[in-house]
Amino acid sequence: MSDVFDLTCDLIRRASVTPDDAGCQAMIAARLAQAGFRVRHLRFGEVDNLWATHGEGGPTLAFLGHTDVVPTGPVEAWRFDPFEPTVVDGVLYGRGAADMKGSVAAMVVALEAFAAAHPDHAGRVGLLLTSDEEGPTNLDGVRRVAEQFYAEGERIDWCVVGEPSSTVRLGDLIRVGRRGSLSGALTVRGVQGHVAYPEKAKNPIHAFAPALAELAAERWDEGNADFPPTSFQVSNLHAGTGATNVIPGTLTALFNFRYSTASTAEGLKSRAMAILDRHGLDYTLDWNLSGEPFLTPPGGCLREVVASVCRDLAGVSPVESTGGGTSDGRFIAPLGAEVVELGPVNATIHKVDECVAVADLERLPALYGAICERLLP
């Protein structure tokens, strides 16, 4: 098998569930140092981050990935040991095979080959890895690294994120932006009491229901040419003691906005709270902004290069999408970088029996290498 296959298997064998890197970055750092890269380890709290660069001055092209994986779930539900890479009928199974140890391995192999073939290339190439992409907060991963880069004046011009973007075949979809994500944790206060004496209580469920209906029916924006309209979704609703004869004293609701560049986080906050206020609720509301929307516009150098590489090497004209969830690209875009995501097929990510086609895995380094060739000749 190829070098990228072997490296992917080595990474899968390391049970690097967030935030444990399980030695993945040390292994990669040793390889890149041997290839002439300058290696910098940035550990914050329990999170490992790696920044490895080759070249001097000029524009910087960074590849961005993560070495952590989500938990396996019940191991007995897997066909094979999730941390023992297994190939069946040309498909490699293992946790992280698609999301995204395969992409990380492909980036490493592509960068080693590019540096060897072009030791005096223009500008810089770099690899940024974290062990905190799959976690709930991402506080000490790329978010924290980006803050430090900003303070130090570290510039990234182009960023290729290795998230599994493809849908049916390698390169058929690239992500050129992502929606923002704004979450709210709402507590509505009432007065607990006996259901037989509602006049002596105040039911927070009844109080919140009309406001929830209005929030759910609200048209937050119309989207734009690059993004669909903003969506509002309640993910969790809880009230009550479990007894059938008690009016609850509080209700808690968790909700999320996935929003486009047609709206702002502050605008969504203001409008949501105005609805709650209009219904006279006694409430507290805590907000968490996990990322602003970003877009690499049409005509951007990176967007054009990645699309052309998919056409020329993968034989497919990619859909250029802003759909899906969030990625760590949201922390790099504010540094002024153009950000595009290109990776393998995402059909099995976070699932039991996660897998990647070996043929796709072995083609991926050529795509990443061609991006280097075309941006930093």
N, C-alpha and C positions, 0 to 999 in steps of 0.2 A: 504494500500500500504506500501512499504518498506521505510526504512530510506533514501536510496539513491534516491528513487522517490520523497519523500517529499522535500529533500534538493534541488534536481534539479528544482522542481517547485518553491521553494522559490527564487532561483537564477534567473530563467526565468522572474519572476515578476519584477525584478529590471532592468530597461531599461538602461543597462550599455553600451551605445554606446561609442566607443573609443573617448577620453581617460577616460570617466566618469566611475568610478567603481560602483557608485550608492550604496555603502555600502556592496557589496558582500564580500570583503576581511575582513571587520570588523566582519561580522557575522561568517565567517570561522575561523578567528583568535580567537574569543571567544570560539568556540567549541574546537579548538585544544589546547588552553590554559587550558581548563577544563580537557582535556585528558592528560595533563602533558607535552605538547610541549612548548619549548621556542619560543617566537614569536618576530619577528623583523619587523617593518614597515620601508620601504625604499621609501620615496616619493621624486621624482625628477620632478621639474616643475609641470605639471598638472597630472602626472602619479603616481598611487599607485602601489607599489610592496610589496609583503609579503614573508618572509622567516621564516618558522616554522620548528623546528628540535626536534628530540627526540633521546636520547642516547648520548654516549660519545665515542670519539676516534675511532680507527679502520677505515674501509672503510665507505664512505658515499654514500647512495642511495638516489637520489633526484627524486621526481616527479615534472614535469613541466607543467604548464597550464596557461590559461589566462581567466580573468573574463570579458573582453570586447567583444562586438559583433559588427558586421557590421550593418549599418542602415537597416531598414525594407523595404525601397522602399515604393511604394504606399500601404498604409494599407488596402485600399478597395480591393486590389487584393488578400488578404489573406482570407482563409476560416474562420479563427478565429482571434481574437485579438492576435497579435504576442507576446505581453507581458502578456498574460493570458493563462497559460498552460492548454491545452485541450487534453483529451484522447478520441480517436475514434478508435474502432476496434483494441485495443491493441497497438496503436501508439500515442506517446506524441508529440503534436505540440507546437511550440513556438520558437522565435528567440533565438538561442544559444543551443537548445536542443541537437544538434549533435556537434556543433562547438562553445565552447566546455564545456558548463556548465554541461552536463551529465558526462563527463569525470572528471571534477573538483569535482563534488559531489561524484563520485565513488572513487576518490583518497582520499578524506577526510574520507569517511566511512571506506575504507580499512586501512588507517593509524591509525584511532582511534581503530579499532579492533585489529590490530597488536600490538600496544603499550599496550593495555589492556591484551592481551594474553601473551605477552613477554616483561614485564617491564624492564627486564635486558638483552635485546637482544644485540647481537654483533653490533659494529659500530653505525652509525647514520642513521636514515631515515629523510627525509625532504620534504617539499612542497614549491615550489617556484611559485608564481603567479604574473602576471602583468596585468595592465589595458591598455597596449599599444602593443598588438600583431597585431591587425587588422589595425593599422594606417599606413600611408604612409612612415614614417621614422623610427619608433621604437627606437628613440634616447634615450628616458628616461625609457625604459622598461628593458627587460632582457639584452639587450646590455649594458646598463649603470650598471646594477647590476653585470654583469660578470666582467666589468672593476673594480668595487669596490672589488669584491671577489678576483680578481687577485692581487690587491694592498694589500689586507689584508692577503693573503696566505690561503684563504678559499678554500678547496679542495673538488671537487665532483668526485667520481670514476665512478659511474653509473648514468645515467639519463634516466628516462622513460617519454617520452612526450605523453600527452594524445590527440594529434591531431587525428581526425577521419580518421583512416588509412584503415579500412576494406572496401571491395567493395560490396560483396553480403551478407556475413554472418560474424558475429563477429569473429575476429581473423584470417580471411582468408588472410590478407596481413599485414605485418609489414614493417615499413620503417627503414632501417639500415644505411641510409645515405641520403644526399641531394646534388643536384647540387648547385654550386655557382651562384650568380646573380650579373651581372655587367651592369649598365645602362649608356647610354650616351645621353647628350643633345647637339645637334650639331646646330650651326648657320652658314650658308653659305652666304657670302656677295656678292652681285652683284651691278648693277647700275640700278636704276629705270628709266623707260622711256616709251615713247609711242610705242605701238606695231607696228605702221606704220614706225617707224624709229629705227629698231633694231641695226643699226650700231652706234647709239648714246647711247645705253644701254648695259647692260650685264645681261643676264637672269640666275639667280642662279639655277633655276630648270633645265635648259639645262646643266649647268655646273655640277650639282650634279648627274644627271641621269646615266652617265657612271660609276661613282664611286659607286653609289648604286647598279648597276647591278653586279659589281665586288664583293662588300661586300656580296651581297646575294648569289652569286655563290661560294664564297670561302669555301673550306673545312678546317675548323679550326683545327680539329683533328679527329681521328678515334674512340674516346672513348676508353674504355678498358673493362675488364671483368665485372666490377661493374657499369659502367656508359655508356649511349649512347653518340654518338658524340655531341660536343658542337653545340648549335644552335644560330643563329643570326636572330632577328626579329625586324622589324620596327613597332612601335606601333602608331606613330603619325607623319604626314607630313603636313606642312602648309606653304603656301606662297601666296602672292597676297593681293590686297585690296578689292576684290570682284567685281571689274570692269573688263570688258572683253577687254578693250583697254589699259591696263597698264601693262607693264613688272614689276614684283616685284623687290624690292631692296634687300630683304633677303628671305631666306628659313630656316625654322627650322625643325629639325627631332629628334624624340625621338626613341631610339632603346635599345635593351637589348640582352645581352649574357646570356644564361643558360649554364654553362660550367662545365665540368667534371674535375676530378683530372688529366686528361691528358693534361690540359692547366693551365696556371696561369693568374691572372688578368693583371699583368704587360705585359705578352706576348701578350695577346689579345689587350690591349691598343696600344702597339707598332705596331702590324701588321695592325690594323685598321687605325691608323694615317698614316702609310706608304702608304696605298692605297689612302687616301685622298690627301696626298702630291704628289703622283705620278700623280694625275689628276690636279694638279696646282690650287687647290681651295684656296680661301681666306676664312678662317673659324676660329671659336673658338669652343672648345669642352670641356664640363664639364662632369666629370665622377662621378658616385656614385656606390661604392661597398657596397652592402647591406649584403653580406655574402659570405664567402669562402666555397667551397665544403667540405663535411666531410664524412667519412665512418667509421663505426664500422666493422672491418674486420671479415671474417669467423673465427670461433674458439674463438672469444671474449666471455668472461664469460656472459655478459649481453645478447648478441645476442642468445647464446645457451639457456639461461634460459627462455627468453621471448618466443622463438620458442617452447620450451618444454611445457611451461604453456599453450600455444594455443592448442597444440596437446592433452594434458592431460585433460584440463578443458573445452575447447571450441570444442574439437573433430574435429579439422581441422589442417592440416599441412600448415602453412602459407607460402605464397610467400614472399621472402625477397627482398625488392625493394628499389631502390634509386630514383624512379620517383617522379612526382609531383612538386609542387612549392618549397617554402622555409618554414622553421619553426624556432621558437626561439631556437631549438636545435643547430643551427649554431653558437650561441653565447656561448653555454656551452661546445661544443666539443673542442674549443681551450684551455680550462682549463685542458685538459688531460682526459676528461670523455669519456667513451663509451656511445653512445646515440642510443636509439631505440624508435620508435614511435608506440604506440598501442592504438587504440581507436575504437569507433563504426563505423558503415557504413556511408560513406561520400556522399551518393547520393544526399542529399538535402541541403548541406552546402551552405550558402550565397544565397539561393533561397527563393522565396515566399513559404510559408508552410513548412519551415524547420521542420524536425521531427526525432525522434528516436524510435525504437521499445522498448516498455517497458520491454519486456523479455531480450533484449540485455543490457539495462540499469541496470537491476537488477542482471545480471550475471557479469558485469564488475568489481565490487569490489572484487569478488573472484579471478579474474585474477590478479589484482594489489596486492592483499594480498598474493597470492602464490609467486609472484616475490619477495616480502619482505621475505617470509619464506625461500625461496631457496637461497637467497643471504646473508641474515643476520640471520642464524639459532640461 
